[in-house]
Amino acid sequence: MPIVFTSAGNPKTWTAQLKEHGITVVHVVSSVKFALKAQEAGVDAVVAEGFEAGGHNGRDETTTMCLIPMVKEQLSIPLIAAGGIGTGRGMLAAMNLGADGVQIGSRFVATPESSAHQNFKQVVVDAKEGDTLLTLKELTPVRLVKNEFFNKVEAAYQSGANADKLKEILGRGRAKKGMFEGDLVEGELEIGQISGLIHEIKPASEVVKEIITEYRQALAEQQTDKYKF
Ligand SMILES: Cc1cc2nc3c(=O)[nH]c(=O)nc-3n(C[C@H](O)[C@H](O)[C@H](O)COP(=O)(O)O)c2cc1C
């Protein structure tokens, strides 16, 4: 079944055309408002992505923990949770909040299949809690590793830089430079908060197997006394 995921734009732009060709459309959002807009545009499912996520992000800083139940309360089409999920327990937590499935990004950066540069993969493996922050909200908000480029942006904020100045500092091709060319100093390194739980580069198939195994174990645990009141 052909599926297209669209994001970072108006869901009306492509949905009708894609659906005319028998393609299932899923749109990525970071708020309840845009989830409902996507539903109205006729998409088949919505990915709701919380503030924890790697890469570009919403401005409102709504965490996955809050976003999923809030979207669930109002949405009537299938809901996929994203942002901060990298384990079976995380996946089960999202399902418990009302998600019908999950989308995982950051965890798959640290796999041999990922097209990211080895230097960046190692940064992800070495990252600890607190090593990323959402920045550049005036342009397109993005969660970055706190490297030298990130510090340059922070210094610009301290000196009162406006959006034009930030744009100038960002320049062009920073993400490519950091994530694909492995420039850990001048490049943009986009990764989610869950990087603090990623300790190893391993094949994507193993990542999936581990997530499913842990999900099943955690689900079985939920039937035990620990969870009863
Ligand atoms: C390095 C990186 C690049 C990404 N690029 C895109 C992108 O181009 N388009 C998009 O819709 N989402 C992109 N994402 C977001 C993922 O599709 C996914 O929603 C997100 O990573 C989920 O949160 P997690 O990182 O906590 O797993 C990217 C994520 C990462 C980590």
Ligand as a Chemical Component Dictionary entry (heavy atoms), coordinates in Angstrom:
data_LIG
# 
_chem_comp.id                   LIG 
_chem_comp.type                 NON-POLYMER 
_chem_comp.pdbx_formal_charge   0 
_chem_comp.three_letter_code    LIG 
# 
loop_
_chem_comp_atom.comp_id 
_chem_comp_atom.atom_id 
_chem_comp_atom.alt_atom_id 
_chem_comp_atom.type_symbol 
_chem_comp_atom.charge 
_chem_comp_atom.model_Cartn_x 
_chem_comp_atom.model_Cartn_y 
_chem_comp_atom.model_Cartn_z 
_chem_comp_atom.pdbx_ordinal 
LIG C1  C1  C 0 18.092 13.963 11.993 1  
LIG C2  C2  C 0 16.609 14.082 11.831 2  
LIG C3  C3  C 0 16.087 14.586 10.642 3  
LIG C4  C4  C 0 14.711 14.681 10.468 4  
LIG N1  N1  N 0 14.224 15.168 9.291  5  
LIG C5  C5  C 0 12.886 15.241 9.103  6  
LIG C6  C6  C 0 12.353 15.715 7.865  7  
LIG O1  O1  O 0 13.085 16.055 6.960  8  
LIG N2  N2  N 0 11.012 15.773 7.746  9  
LIG C7  C7  C 0 10.163 15.397 8.755  10 
LIG O2  O2  O 0 8.960  15.464 8.599  11 
LIG N3  N3  N 0 10.649 14.954 9.937  12 
LIG C8  C8  C 0 11.971 14.862 10.124 13 
LIG N4  N4  N 0 12.456 14.414 11.326 14 
LIG C9  C9  C 0 11.505 14.057 12.389 15 
LIG C10 C10 C 0 11.200 12.557 12.382 16 
LIG O3  O3  O 0 10.494 12.204 11.224 17 
LIG C11 C11 C 0 10.381 12.128 13.615 18 
LIG O4  O4  O 0 9.076  12.673 13.610 19 
LIG C12 C12 C 0 11.053 12.520 14.914 20 
LIG O5  O5  O 0 12.415 12.211 14.847 21 
LIG C13 C13 C 0 10.399 11.776 16.067 22 
LIG O6  O6  O 0 10.959 12.111 17.303 23 
LIG P1  P1  P 0 12.276 11.386 17.898 24 
LIG O7  O7  O 0 13.418 12.028 17.202 25 
LIG O8  O8  O 0 12.229 11.731 19.347 26 
LIG O9  O9  O 0 12.144 9.913  17.603 27 
LIG C14 C14 C 0 13.828 14.288 11.510 28 
LIG C15 C15 C 0 14.369 13.785 12.698 29 
LIG C16 C16 C 0 15.738 13.673 12.878 30 
LIG C17 C17 C 0 16.278 13.127 14.171 31 
# 
loop_
_chem_comp_bond.comp_id 
_chem_comp_bond.atom_id_1 
_chem_comp_bond.atom_id_2 
_chem_comp_bond.value_order 
_chem_comp_bond.pdbx_ordinal 
LIG C1  C2  SING 1  
LIG C2  C3  SING 2  
LIG C2  C16 DOUB 3  
LIG C3  C4  DOUB 4  
LIG C4  N1  SING 5  
LIG C4  C14 SING 6  
LIG N1  C5  DOUB 7  
LIG C5  C6  SING 8  
LIG C5  C8  SING 9  
LIG C6  O1  DOUB 10 
LIG C6  N2  SING 11 
LIG N2  C7  SING 12 
LIG C7  O2  DOUB 13 
LIG C7  N3  SING 14 
LIG N3  C8  DOUB 15 
LIG C8  N4  SING 16 
LIG N4  C9  SING 17 
LIG N4  C14 SING 18 
LIG C9  C10 SING 19 
LIG C10 O3  SING 20 
LIG C10 C11 SING 21 
LIG C11 O4  SING 22 
LIG C11 C12 SING 23 
LIG C12 O5  SING 24 
LIG C12 C13 SING 25 
LIG C13 O6  SING 26 
LIG O6  P1  SING 27 
LIG P1  O7  DOUB 28 
LIG P1  O8  SING 29 
LIG P1  O9  SING 30 
LIG C14 C15 DOUB 31 
LIG C15 C16 SING 32 
LIG C16 C17 SING 33 
# 
